[in-house]
Amino acid sequence: MTALPTGLTSGTWTIDPSHTEASFTVRHAGISKVRGTVAVTSGTLTVGDDLESSSVTVTLDPSTVSTGDANRDGHLKSNDFFDVETFGEWTFTSTAVRASGDGHVVVGDLTIHGVTREVELAAQFNGTAVDPFGNTRAGFEAELTISRKDFGLTWNAALEAGGVLVADKVRIDLDVSAIQA
């Protein structure tokens, strides 16, 4: 049993969507990167008496994808990519939490585009604070890299000089604020 990080107490913590962000980065045309966000709409951290008995569930809304370009966002929401009319929700449900070096690893099932794959997030606990409204908040960061093809996201276009328009690997970064119940 691994002790909880200093400052984190057992109980239920509700993810605050207005202070939580899920962002992604993918290489475009082999020469630059496109960055965007997807809204985290809800989530719960259940912190046990030790790290291993803790868990997290999160729901994201792919119809909120934002890259700063309305045409690209529309394409990402279409059947070519996320097909938000059919697959209007993404979820993550942890299956294990463990210490790793200076941080933690959260293992779980990520569902995007109707496909579920096991993933591992490298996570960091950033501490707790009491906000001006008396809420105790905990902050976390996590990152992972996925293959979009693993989730059935295979649309692409060949480039004249070789290669493809959209890389397969997508980096996902999470910045999470949760309020103790």
TITI-143176 format. One record per residue (C-alpha): residue in one letter; z, y negated, x negated. Coordinates in steps of 0.2 Angstrom, whole numbers, padded with zeros to 4 digits. Example, Ala and Ser with C-alpha at 12.3 -4.5 7.8 and 13.67 -1.06 7.14 Angstrom:
ATOM  residu      w      v      u
ATOM       A   0039   0022  -0062
ATOM       S   0036   0005  -0068
//
This chain:
ATOM  residu      w      v      u
ATOM       M   0000   0000   0000
ATOM       T  -0005  -0017  -0007
ATOM       A   0006  -0032  -0002
ATOM       L  -0002  -0046   0007
ATOM       P  -0007  -0061  -0003
ATOM       T   0007  -0074  -0004
ATOM       G   0007  -0086   0011
ATOM       L  -0002  -0074   0023
ATOM       T   0009  -0067   0036
ATOM       S   0006  -0052   0047
ATOM       G   0000  -0055   0065
ATOM       T  -0015  -0060   0074
ATOM       W  -0026  -0075   0068
ATOM       T  -0040  -0082   0078
ATOM       I  -0056  -0088   0069
ATOM       D  -0059  -0106   0073
ATOM       P  -0078  -0108   0075
ATOM       S  -0077  -0127   0073
ATOM       H  -0070  -0125   0055
ATOM       T  -0080  -0109   0050
ATOM       E  -0097  -0107   0043
ATOM       A  -0109  -0093   0040
ATOM       S  -0123  -0098   0029
ATOM       F  -0138  -0089   0021
ATOM       T  -0150  -0091   0006
ATOM       V  -0166  -0082   0004
ATOM       R  -0180  -0085  -0009
ATOM       H  -0196  -0093  -0002
ATOM       A  -0213  -0090  -0010
ATOM       G  -0204  -0084  -0025
ATOM       I  -0201  -0101  -0031
ATOM       S  -0188  -0110  -0021
ATOM       K  -0174  -0105  -0009
ATOM       V  -0172  -0109   0010
ATOM       R  -0154  -0111   0016
ATOM       G  -0147  -0111   0033
ATOM       T  -0133  -0108   0045
ATOM       V  -0128  -0097   0060
ATOM       A  -0114  -0101   0071
ATOM       V  -0098  -0090   0071
ATOM       T  -0094  -0090   0089
ATOM       S  -0078  -0079   0089
ATOM       G  -0067  -0068   0078
ATOM       T  -0050  -0061   0075
ATOM       L  -0041  -0056   0060
ATOM       T  -0027  -0044   0063
ATOM       V  -0015  -0044   0047
ATOM       G  -0005  -0029   0046
ATOM       D   0011  -0027   0035
ATOM       D   0000  -0023   0020
ATOM       L  -0018  -0026   0015
ATOM       E  -0024  -0009   0020
ATOM       S  -0018  -0010   0038
ATOM       S  -0027  -0027   0041
ATOM       S  -0044  -0029   0050
ATOM       V  -0057  -0042   0055
ATOM       T  -0070  -0043   0069
ATOM       V  -0083  -0057   0070
ATOM       T  -0097  -0062   0082
ATOM       L  -0111  -0073   0077
ATOM       D  -0125  -0081   0088
ATOM       P  -0142  -0080   0080
ATOM       S  -0150  -0092   0093
ATOM       T  -0140  -0106   0083
ATOM       V  -0149  -0103   0067
ATOM       S  -0152  -0119   0058
ATOM       T  -0162  -0122   0042
ATOM       G  -0166  -0141   0044
ATOM       D  -0184  -0137   0050
ATOM       A  -0187  -0135   0069
ATOM       N  -0203  -0125   0067
ATOM       R  -0195  -0113   0054
ATOM       D  -0180  -0111   0066
ATOM       G  -0191  -0107   0080
ATOM       H  -0200  -0094   0070
ATOM       L  -0184  -0086   0064
ATOM       K  -0178  -0085   0083
ATOM       S  -0194  -0077   0088
ATOM       N  -0199  -0058   0089
ATOM       D  -0205  -0059   0071
ATOM       F  -0188  -0061   0065
ATOM       F  -0171  -0061   0075
ATOM       D  -0179  -0059   0092
ATOM       V  -0164  -0068   0100
ATOM       E  -0170  -0065   0117
ATOM       T  -0167  -0046   0114
ATOM       F  -0153  -0047   0101
ATOM       G  -0143  -0062   0105
ATOM       E  -0127  -0057   0096
ATOM       W  -0123  -0051   0078
ATOM       T  -0106  -0043   0075
ATOM       F  -0095  -0037   0060
ATOM       T  -0081  -0025   0062
ATOM       S  -0071  -0020   0047
ATOM       T  -0067  -0002   0043
ATOM       A  -0057  -0005   0027
ATOM       V  -0048  -0019   0017
ATOM       R  -0043  -0017  -0001
ATOM       A  -0038  -0027  -0016
ATOM       S  -0051  -0030  -0030
ATOM       G  -0048  -0040  -0046
ATOM       D  -0042  -0057  -0041
ATOM       G  -0049  -0055  -0023
ATOM       H  -0052  -0042  -0009
ATOM       V  -0066  -0031  -0003
ATOM       V  -0069  -0030   0016
ATOM       V  -0079  -0015   0021
ATOM       G  -0087  -0014   0038
ATOM       D  -0101  -0012   0050
ATOM       L  -0113  -0027   0051
ATOM       T  -0125  -0027   0066
ATOM       I  -0140  -0038   0065
ATOM       H  -0156  -0036   0076
ATOM       G  -0148  -0021   0084
ATOM       V  -0146  -0012   0068
ATOM       T  -0129  -0007   0061
ATOM       R  -0126  -0005   0042
ATOM       E  -0111  -0003   0032
ATOM       V  -0108  -0018   0020
ATOM       E  -0095  -0024   0008
ATOM       L  -0090  -0042   0007
ATOM       A  -0081  -0049  -0008
ATOM       A  -0067  -0060  -0001
ATOM       Q  -0055  -0073  -0007
ATOM       F  -0039  -0079   0002
ATOM       N  -0038  -0098  -0001
ATOM       G  -0020  -0100   0006
ATOM       T  -0012  -0107   0022
ATOM       A  -0008  -0124   0028
ATOM       V  -0001  -0132   0044
ATOM       D  -0013  -0144   0052
ATOM       P  -0009  -0161   0060
ATOM       F  -0007  -0152   0077
ATOM       G   0006  -0139   0071
ATOM       N  -0006  -0125   0069
ATOM       T  -0004  -0113   0054
ATOM       R  -0021  -0110   0047
ATOM       A  -0027  -0098   0034
ATOM       G  -0043  -0100   0024
ATOM       F  -0055  -0087   0017
ATOM       E  -0071  -0086   0008
ATOM       A  -0083  -0071   0008
ATOM       E  -0100  -0066   0001
ATOM       L  -0112  -0052   0002
ATOM       T  -0131  -0049  -0001
ATOM       I  -0141  -0039   0011
ATOM       S  -0158  -0032   0012
ATOM       R  -0166  -0039   0027
ATOM       K  -0177  -0024   0029
ATOM       D  -0162  -0013   0031
ATOM       F  -0159  -0023   0047
ATOM       G  -0177  -0021   0053
ATOM       L  -0182  -0039   0048
ATOM       T  -0199  -0035   0040
ATOM       W  -0210  -0049   0044
ATOM       N  -0219  -0057   0029
ATOM       A  -0235  -0064   0023
ATOM       A  -0244  -0061   0006
ATOM       L  -0246  -0075  -0006
ATOM       E  -0263  -0079  -0014
ATOM       A  -0256  -0078  -0031
ATOM       G  -0247  -0061  -0027
ATOM       G  -0230  -0058  -0020
ATOM       V  -0223  -0062  -0003
ATOM       L  -0218  -0078   0007
ATOM       V  -0200  -0071   0011
ATOM       A  -0189  -0061  -0001
ATOM       D  -0180  -0046   0005
ATOM       K  -0163  -0050  -0002
ATOM       V  -0153  -0062   0008
ATOM       R  -0136  -0069   0002
ATOM       I  -0123  -0073   0015
ATOM       D  -0108  -0084   0012
ATOM       L  -0094  -0086   0024
ATOM       D  -0081  -0100   0024
ATOM       V  -0067  -0096   0037
ATOM       S  -0053  -0105   0045
ATOM       A  -0041  -0095   0056
ATOM       I  -0026  -0100   0066
ATOM       Q  -0011  -0090   0068
ATOM       A  -0007  -0084   0086
//
